[in-house]
Amino acid sequence: MRGPLERALQRLRHEDAALLVMQSVVGMTYEELAKLQRISVGAIRARLFRARRELARRYEEEGGEW
């Protein structure tokens, strides 16, 4: 059975989930992500901020506790 974090991650937009995984699990830097996505570092930071916020909201909806 999947836990609340996995369920929350799967409910994110694919692009947001991919950015979170590449940064948090793979360890890519903001600069590497920006180059890969062909956008500015500031845009990457903003996208990751929004993706983390959405992940936290969905995590709580899935019954996750901090």
N, C-alpha and C positions, 0 to 999 in steps of 0.2 A: 504494500500500500504506500502511495506517495504521501509525503509530509506536506504541511502547509506552505513551506518555502518553495518546494518543487512545483506545487500546484499554482502558486502565485506567479512564479517565473513563467510558467507555460501560458498564463493568461495575458502576459504582456504582449505588446506588438513585437513581432519577430525582430525588427531592427533594434528595438530597445533591449530586448533580452540578449541579443548577440553582442551589443556594446558592453553590457554589464559583465557578461562572461569573459569577453576578450580582455577587459580591464581587470576584473577581480580575480578570475581563475587563471587565465593565461598570463597575466601580468604585463600586458601591453601598456605603454605610457600614453599620456594624452597626445603627445607629438606623433607617435606611431599610429594611433587611431585616426588622427586628423589627416595624416598622409594617406592612409588606407581609404578613408571616406572622401578625401579630396575636399575637406572643409577646414575651417580655422580651428585652432585649439580652443578658442572661446566657445565656438559652436559645440565642440565635443563636450566641454565642461557643462554647458547648459543642457545638452541632451542627457548626459549622465545624471545630472541633478534631478531632472524631471523623471528619468527612468527609475532612479532610486526612490523617489517620493511615491511614484505609482506602485512600485514593488512593495513598499511598506504598507500602503493602503490595501492592496490586494492580499498581502500576507495576513493582515488583521481580519479581513473578510473570510479568509480560509481557516480562521480559528487559531492562528499563530499568536503567541504571547511573547512579549519582550521580557 
